[in-house]
């Protein structure tokens, strides 16, 4: 897997490894094994957030960053220099929102947990409309100027607020968002396809979809009339399975996967990677065994007819 995609000044692999499972469904040893396998396979882009995984009983937030920081420290400076570390601000229970002082304090917290002196890609995780975009961007610009952040990006933001943020950066000469992380996959297209997509294309933003596999629905482990495997997040899948659209998508995935003798997960990621503006989808692995199907996206080229079949099925 070659690091051939661009996010501002950063060069990244075609698949970003999601860190939401670290410190949650993957313990420290398993997380280290997944991170080792990903980087040894040519991956170099790790995505996390300061709020992961505060939703788990007994956790307080920052667990994923802490595990990644321990791994970076154990593997040494050479690995740190080769890896693009992305994290996000706004959802840690102690650092909610995007007030300028909160952004800066949250950044210091993340740097400490990650055991590093810089964050390569720093996202606003969820927009905070109680704060003017000028204040948010200026705070992020201060972090860039201080050398604590290399590039800035946005996730879960309206087209209007994103456009205003970019316009402020252009007018004032501050750091500028280089990437957008939207909720986007074969069964969740409405949020991104429209004004956000148009804006991303016009402003040359890198797009890194999260929930790229729809919480596991697009991996092939859910099929109509079959019991999902133990440990699967079947509640969300059951809702998708109950829809005609969900069943159409699964059927199309199965057809294309069969033609390539490839896992459904690889096909679902390849569809995303083939979409205009998409730079790298984000997907997580709870075990090393789950990684090959994700990383194989770099080598799977879907035909025009296959892309058309999947797009039509998901419409």
C-alpha positions in Angstrom: 0.0 0.0 0.0 1.7 3.1 -1.2 1.4 6.5 0.5 0.3 8.3 -2.7 -2.7 10.4 -1.7 -2.3 14.1 -0.7 -3.9 16.0 2.2 -2.3 19.4 2.0 1.4 18.8 2.7 0.8 15.3 3.9 1.2 12.1 1.9 -1.1 9.3 3.0 -2.1 5.7 2.1 -5.4 5.0 0.3 -6.9 3.6 3.5 -6.9 5.4 6.9 -6.9 3.2 9.9 -9.7 4.2 12.3 -8.7 4.3 15.9 -12.1 4.3 17.5 -11.8 0.6 18.6 -8.5 1.1 20.5 -9.1 1.1 24.2 -12.6 -0.2 23.5 -13.2 -3.4 21.6 -9.5 -3.8 21.1 -7.3 -4.0 24.2 -3.7 -2.6 24.3 -2.0 -5.7 23.0 -4.5 -6.3 20.2 -4.3 -2.6 19.2 -0.5 -2.7 19.1 -0.8 -5.8 16.8 -3.2 -4.1 14.5 -1.1 -0.9 14.3 2.0 -3.0 13.6 0.3 -5.0 10.8 -1.2 -1.9 9.3 2.1 0.0 9.1 4.1 -3.0 8.1 1.7 -3.4 5.2 2.4 0.1 4.0 -0.3 2.0 5.8 0.7 5.3 7.4 -2.5 7.2 8.4 -4.1 6.7 11.8 -7.3 8.5 12.6 -8.6 9.0 16.2 -10.3 11.6 18.4 -10.0 13.0 21.9 -13.5 11.6 22.7 -12.8 8.0 21.9 -14.1 6.1 23.8 -15.9 8.1 26.4 -19.2 6.2 25.7 -17.8 3.0 27.2 -18.7 2.4 30.8 -15.5 2.9 32.9 -13.8 5.1 30.2 -13.5 8.8 30.4 -12.3 9.7 26.9 -8.9 9.8 25.4 -8.4 6.0 25.6 -7.7 5.6 21.9 -5.1 8.5 21.9 -3.4 7.0 24.9 -3.1 3.6 23.3 -1.7 5.1 20.1 0.7 7.3 22.1 2.0 4.2 23.9 2.5 2.4 20.6 4.3 5.4 19.1 6.6 5.7 22.1 7.3 1.9 22.0 8.1 1.9 18.3 10.3 5.0 18.3 11.0 8.2 16.4 11.4 6.6 13.0 7.9 5.2 13.1 6.5 8.5 14.4 8.1 10.3 11.5 6.5 7.9 9.0 3.0 8.0 10.4 0.4 10.7 9.8 -1.5 11.0 13.1 -5.0 12.6 12.8 -7.1 13.5 15.8 -10.1 15.6 16.6 -11.3 18.2 19.1 -14.8 19.0 20.6 -16.1 15.8 22.1 -13.9 14.9 25.1 -16.2 15.2 28.2 -13.8 17.7 29.7 -13.2 19.6 26.5 -16.6 19.9 24.8 -17.1 22.5 22.1 -14.9 24.8 20.0 -14.3 27.9 22.1 -10.7 29.0 21.3 -9.2 28.3 24.7 -10.9 24.9 24.7 -9.4 24.0 21.4 -5.9 25.0 22.6 -6.3 23.1 25.9 -7.7 20.1 24.2 -4.7 20.1 21.8 -2.3 20.0 24.7 -4.2 17.1 26.2 -4.1 15.2 22.9 -0.4 15.9 22.5 0.3 14.5 26.0 -1.8 11.4 25.4 -0.3 10.8 22.0 3.2 11.3 23.4 4.2 13.5 20.5 5.1 17.1 19.8 2.8 17.6 16.8 -0.5 16.5 15.4 -0.3 16.0 11.7 -4.0 16.6 10.9 -6.3 18.2 13.5 -10.1 18.1 12.9 -12.9 20.0 14.5 -14.9 16.8 15.3 -18.4 18.4 15.4 -19.1 22.0 14.6 -20.0 24.4 17.4 -22.3 27.0 16.0 -22.2 29.0 19.3 -18.7 30.1 18.2 -17.9 32.2 15.2 -15.9 30.5 12.5 -13.3 33.2 12.6 -12.6 32.4 16.3 -12.3 28.7 15.5 -10.0 29.1 12.5 -7.9 31.7 14.3 -7.4 29.3 17.3 -6.4 26.5 14.9 -4.1 28.9 13.0 -2.3 29.7 16.3 -1.7 26.0 16.9 -0.2 25.7 13.3 2.0 28.7 13.9 3.2 27.2 17.2 4.2 24.0 15.4 1.8 21.9 17.3 -0.5 21.1 14.3 0.6 20.7 10.7 -2.7 20.7 8.8 -6.3 21.5 9.9 -9.6 19.9 8.8 -13.3 19.7 9.6 -15.8 16.9 10.3 -19.6 17.1 10.7 -20.0 20.6 9.5 -22.6 22.3 7.3 -21.8 23.6 3.9 -22.5 27.1 5.0 -20.1 27.0 7.9 -17.4 25.2 6.0 -17.6 27.8 3.2 -17.5 30.6 5.7 -14.4 29.1 7.4 -12.6 28.7 4.1 -13.5 32.3 3.1 -12.1 33.6 6.4 -8.9 31.8 5.9 -8.5 33.1 2.3 -9.3 36.7 3.4 -7.1 36.7 6.5 -4.2 34.5 5.3 -4.6 31.9 8.1 -4.3 28.2 8.0 -7.0 26.7 5.9 -9.0 23.5 6.1 -7.4 20.9 3.7 -9.8 18.0 4.4 -13.3 17.1 5.2 -14.4 14.0 7.1 -18.1 13.3 6.3 -20.4 10.3 7.2 -20.4 8.6 3.8 -20.8 5.1 2.5 -22.9 3.0 0.1 -26.0 3.2 2.3 -25.4 6.7 3.7 -25.0 9.1 0.8 -27.4 11.9 1.4 -25.4 13.9 3.9 -22.3 14.3 1.7 -23.6 14.1 -1.9 -24.9 17.5 -2.6 -23.6 20.9 -1.4 -20.8 19.4 0.7 -19.5 17.4 -2.3 -19.8 20.4 -4.6 -17.9 22.5 -2.1 -15.2 19.9 -1.5 -14.6 19.6 -5.2 -14.5 23.4 -5.8 -12.2 24.0 -2.8 -9.9 21.0 -3.6 -10.5 19.5 -0.2 -9.4 15.9 0.5 -12.4 13.8 1.6 -12.0 11.0 4.1 -15.4 9.3 4.8 -16.0 7.8 8.2 -18.4 4.9 8.8 -17.1 3.7 5.5 -18.4 0.2 6.1 -21.7 1.3 7.8 -20.7 -0.1 11.2 -20.0 -3.5 9.6 -23.1 -3.7 7.5 -21.1 -3.6 4.3 -18.6 -6.3 5.3 -20.7 -9.3 4.2 -21.4 -10.6 7.6 -25.0 -9.5 7.5 -27.4 -11.3 5.2 -31.2 -11.4 4.9 -32.6 -14.2 7.0 -29.3 -15.1 8.6 -28.3 -14.6 12.2 -25.4 -12.1 12.4 -22.1 -13.3 14.0 -21.6 -13.0 17.7 -20.3 -9.5 18.7 -21.8 -7.8 15.6 -23.6 -4.5 16.0 -26.8 -6.1 14.8 -29.2 -3.3 15.9 -28.2 -0.9 13.2 -27.8 -3.7 10.7 -31.3 -5.0 11.4 -32.7 -1.6 10.4 -30.7 -1.6 7.1 -31.6 -5.3 6.4 -35.3 -4.4 6.7 -35.0 -1.9 3.8 -35.2 -2.8 0.2 -32.3 -0.5 -0.4 -30.1 -2.3 2.1 -30.9 -5.7 0.5 -30.2 -4.3 -3.0 -26.8 -3.0 -1.8 -25.9 -6.4 -0.3 -26.8 -8.2 -3.4 -24.8 -5.9 -5.6 -21.8 -6.2 -3.3 -22.0 -9.9 -3.4 -22.1 -9.9 -7.2 -19.1 -7.6 -7.6 -17.2 -9.4 -4.8 -17.8 -12.7 -6.5 -16.4 -11.4 -9.8 -13.2 -10.3 -8.2 -13.0 -13.1 -5.6 -12.7 -10.3 -3.1 -14.3 -9.6 0.3 -17.4 -7.4 0.3 -15.7 -5.0 2.6 -12.9 -4.4 0.0 -15.6 -3.7 -2.7 -17.5 -1.3 -0.5 -14.2 0.6 0.2 -13.2 0.5 -3.5 -16.6 2.1 -4.4 -15.8 5.0 -2.0 -12.2 5.4 -3.3 -13.5 5.6 -6.8 -15.8 8.5 -6.0 -14.7 12.0 -7.1 -13.2 14.0 -4.3 -12.6 10.9 -2.0 -9.0 10.7 -0.9 -9.0 7.8 1.6 -11.9 6.0 3.4 -11.5 5.4 7.1 -12.1 1.9 8.5 -11.2 0.3 11.7 -10.1 -3.3 12.6 -10.7 -4.9 16.0 -8.3 -7.7 15.1 -5.3 -8.3 12.7 -7.4 -10.8 10.8 -9.8 -8.0 9.7 -7.0 -5.9 8.2 -6.3 -7.6 4.8 -9.8 -7.0 3.5 -9.5 -3.3 4.3 -6.0 -2.8 3.0 -6.7 -4.7 -0.3 -8.7 -1.6 -1.4 -5.5 -0.2 -2.8 -5.3 -3.0 -5.3 -8.9 -3.4 -6.4 -10.0 -1.5 -9.5 -13.7 -1.7 -10.2 -15.0 -1.5 -13.7 -17.4 1.3 -14.9 -20.2 -1.3 -15.0 -19.5 -2.5 -11.5 -19.4 1.1 -10.1 -22.7 1.8 -11.9 -24.3 -1.4 -10.5 -23.3 -0.4 -6.9 -24.3 3.2 -7.3 -27.7 2.2 -8.7 -28.3 -0.3 -6.0 -27.6 2.3 -3.3 -29.7 5.1 -4.9 
